Amino acid sequence: MTTPTEVRIAGVPWPAYKVLALVVGALVFLAVGVMTASAAPAVLSGAAAAVAIWVGQALFHSSDA
């Protein structure tokens, strides 16, 4: 069963904040990649953005329980 804060991906329920973190990370990766035309800063900044959102939201949601 999927709760309102979960998204089904390939039949597996994911918390919405994880999907949001991955989407933001991909958008940051693309934006930095276009601006710098270099893979290293794009990968590092995209990963940093995704991790920051993922961990921040995980801490926020764990304190709700």
C-alpha positions in Angstrom: 0.0 0.0 0.0 1.3 3.5 -0.9 0.8 6.4 1.5 0.3 10.0 0.2 4.0 10.7 0.8 5.2 7.8 -1.3 5.6 7.4 -5.0 5.5 4.0 -6.8 8.5 3.3 -9.1 8.5 -0.1 -10.8 6.0 -1.3 -8.2 8.2 -0.3 -5.2 7.0 2.5 -2.9 9.6 5.3 -2.5 9.3 8.2 -0.1 8.6 11.4 -2.1 11.6 13.2 -0.6 14.0 10.6 -2.1 12.4 11.1 -5.6 12.6 14.9 -5.1 16.3 14.6 -4.1 17.1 12.6 -7.2 15.2 15.0 -9.5 17.0 18.0 -8.0 20.3 16.3 -8.3 19.7 15.6 -12.0 18.7 19.1 -12.7 21.7 20.6 -10.9 23.9 18.1 -12.8 22.4 19.2 -16.1 22.6 22.9 -15.3 26.2 22.9 -14.1 27.2 20.6 -17.0 25.7 23.1 -19.5 27.3 26.1 -17.8 30.8 24.6 -17.4 30.9 22.0 -20.2 32.9 19.8 -17.8 31.8 16.6 -16.2 33.6 16.8 -12.9 31.9 19.9 -11.4 28.6 18.8 -12.8 28.8 15.3 -11.1 30.1 16.7 -7.8 27.5 19.5 -7.6 24.6 17.3 -8.6 25.6 14.6 -6.1 26.1 17.3 -3.3 22.6 18.7 -4.0 21.0 15.3 -4.0 22.7 14.2 -0.8 21.9 17.5 1.0 18.2 17.2 0.2 18.0 13.4 0.9 19.7 13.6 4.3 18.0 16.8 5.3 14.6 15.5 4.5 15.4 12.1 6.1 16.3 13.8 9.3 13.2 16.0 9.1 10.9 13.0 8.5 12.5 10.8 11.1 11.8 13.4 13.8 8.1 13.4 12.8 7.7 9.7 13.8 
